Amino acid sequence: MSIAVPASCASFESHAASTGGPASAPAADEVAPPVVPLPGAPAAPAGPAGPVPAPRAASGPGPGAASGPSAAGGGVRGSARRPLAAALLAAALTAAPGARAWADADPAASAGPSAGGARAVLDGLKTYGQAVLRARDGSVRQIPAGLYEMRVDGGGMLQTYGVGVEGNAQPQARYTESGWGGSPLAGSSEAGGRIRWVLEHSYPQHNDLAGLAKAAGAGTLTAESAAAGTQVAIWRLADGAQVEAADQAAAKLAEYLQREAGRLPEPPASLGLDPGRVSGPVTGPTGTRLGPVTVRTGAQSVTVTPDAAAVAMGVRVVDEEGRVVSTAANGSRLFFEVPAGTPDGTASVRVQGSTKVPVGRVFSSGIPAEAQVVAGSSESAAAATATAVWPQPPAGPAGKVGTLAGSAEVAPAPDAGPETQSPEEERLAVSGSSAATPVIASLAVGLVVLGGMVVLLLRKRPLEGEEGETEG
């Protein structure tokens, strides 16, 4: 078997550098401020269809009145035509409020943190020993147990352990950084917290093998036996697996780690944006800011790049002072500044950086049993994306836009006294357009056309029965 024995975390980072480390990148943060939902437009009341007079019955055949089947058929067609037209008009008027309500509905509610972080490819098991698994079906088999390595997209290397003992991680499988919820640790913060303690207090984070062996009463530990003992302890804590390390020193280490394991909190993402989506109406004569979106990261700095849609629509990513942002750090608050009159739409911002992935973060391939948990990391590339969604607000009484501490929100204007506005508030007075405008305009055109059809149906030509009355 091929065995790579990392001498220390420093040597691991040197190996990452020799294989092409990531360029320096920006940082991220975690705060989930409230996002104001889109105001729903009041539904316009449906006006009742006007009364349509019933066709008058002729008292008798007048002079010149047609007689026979043709006259009777004409009378039936004429009497049926008017109720049909009235029904069409009533249906259209009834549908109008629903169309308005649909047009003004909030297309996207605020979301939680973005699914940011690192992406990687599994290289395979690199430093390992053997273990004996007693499966639930009663079978007993020998399996490898130890430390994997991953190559991070964009640069960087990770060392990981498997979470589930039944997982059969495949080399070259693609993995994405995630929280504990996408692994066998879902719903068990205690197991996750204890596993993180093991990772922080054992190999490779604790690289003093002699000291580790002494603490565990394990005699002499090698990198392989230390990795095997650590993996066995993780399997036991994750799903209660009945597994034993084949090597005696590794078995002693596994027992020590399982017995002493404390409980640590879930680590943060290497890079994330919180929330991952914001929404709100475009108000004010010069536009609105949607946000904030907070950067969460361990990186010293991250780059901030709006997507092509944002650039095309003139949407800027700014800080709290309204300055365009191109770099950010942990805790930075970003806003989407949407110009007034911008059509309904969406825009995104992407942040990228380079940082060590926190020990205890999970990497998932989409199959929970194959999840990996980070035991060591070099500087690795990471990225996250957040999206803004906006409609035009419904037309209504003008108001004053509130402060920019959160998503743009409209507050009622004061009842009395002169109003003093800061330049920032003056920039954000309410505009009069509405997200429903295109739908309502189309509906109005349709109603006009339908009205014309009703008139044509009612007045296309005098009915034969009515002609007789007129002439009589």
JOWO-V499247 format. One line per field, one symbol per residue. phi: phi as a letter, one per 40 degrees, with the letter a starting at -180 (. if undefined). psi: psi as a letter, one per 20 degrees, with the letter a starting at -180 (. if undefined). burial: 1 if it has 9 or more other ideal C-beta (glycine too) atoms within 8 Angstrom, else 0. Layout:
# JOWO-V499247
phi->???
psi->???
burial->???
This chain:
# JOWO-V499247
phi->.cbbbccaccccccccccchccccacbaababccbccccccccccccccccbccccccciccdgccbgccccccccccccccdccccccccccccdcccccccccccaccbcdccchcbabcchcbbabbabbbcccgcbacbcaibcbbbcdghhbbbabccccccbcbdgccbbcaccccaccdgbcccccccccdccbbccccccccccccccgbgbbbdcccccccccccccccagccbbcccccccccdccccccdcbbccccccaabbccabaiccbgcbhabbicbccbacccabcbbccccccccgcbbbcccgccbbbabdgcbbbccbccgccdababbbbbabaccdchccbbchbdcccbbcbaaccbcaaabbbbbabccccadcbbcccccbcdbcbccccagccbbcdccccbcccbcaccdcccccccccccccccccccccbdaccdcccccccc
psi->qpppnphrhghghggghhjnrqqqrrrrrnpnqqppqpppppppqopqqqpopqpppphrorpiqqrahggggghggghhgghgghggghgghhighghggghjqoiorqraqqmabqqrpphrpgorbqrpporhjiqpqpqqpbprqqpppipqqqpqqqgphipmppqjqpqpprahhkriipjmhggghhghgghhjapignjnhghghghikjdpprhghggghggggggghgkkqnqqphpgghggggggghgipapqrpqrqhprporipqqrqorqhjaqppaqppporiqhqqqooqrhggghijpqorahjjppphqrrpiqpqqoopqqjpqpaqqqppqqaprppppiqqpqjiohijqqppiqqrpqqqqqqqqqpqrqqqpapqapparkhbqpqpqqqqhrqqppprhghhhkqprjrqhighghggggghhgghgghgghhhjgqpqhhhhhggh.
burial->0000010010111011100011011111111010111111100000001001001001000100100000100110011011111101110111111111101101010100110111111110111111111010000000101111111101111111111110101000111111010111110000111111111111111110100110010100111111111111111111001011111011111111110010000101111111111111111100111111111111101111111011101011111000001011111111111111010011111111111111111111100111111111111111111111111111000011100101111100000000000000111111101111101100100110011011001100001111111010
